[in-house]
């Protein structure tokens, strides 16, 4: 099998190596020139860097207003969202306040009716029979109930109660009539 590279009749096998060396030597100066051209921009990089810095500053200067506007727009949207949230919470709180006031009114009405009913119950009871209940009752509730009973019945209940408890009830009743007297010594 013959080598197709060496098919030229005037070129022998040894001559091919010489021809290859000559071609590479001829191309060597061209390669060095390309290498020098590539190195020249690197050596003269300072003017391009200044130009590059100026271009960067100019670019940043032109987009800074747009970036600021965009940032303000985002902040405005966030504030509007927060304002809507606050408005919703205020509405919810107002609704709950109205519900609470309605509940409180119903409770006060119930307590008033219960007190009236309880007072009516104690009005029709005998003092010596209810006195033990007043002894066990919260002192302020006992005082409030006794104050609403007729004076004659109140005095009978107080005389049938434990002496210490009756004294505390009397003190609370007196302080209700005259706020300068201390309410509860305990």
ABEGO torsion letter per residue (X at the ends): XBBAAAABAABBAAAAAAAAAAAAAAAAAAAAAAAAAAAAAAAAAAAAAAAAAAAAAAAAAAAAAAAAAAAAAAAAAAAAAAAAAAAAAAAAAAAAAAAAAAAAAAAAAAAAAAAAAAAAAAAABBAAAAAAAAAABBAAAAAAAAAABBAAAAAAAAAABBAAAAAAAAAAAAAAABAABBABAX
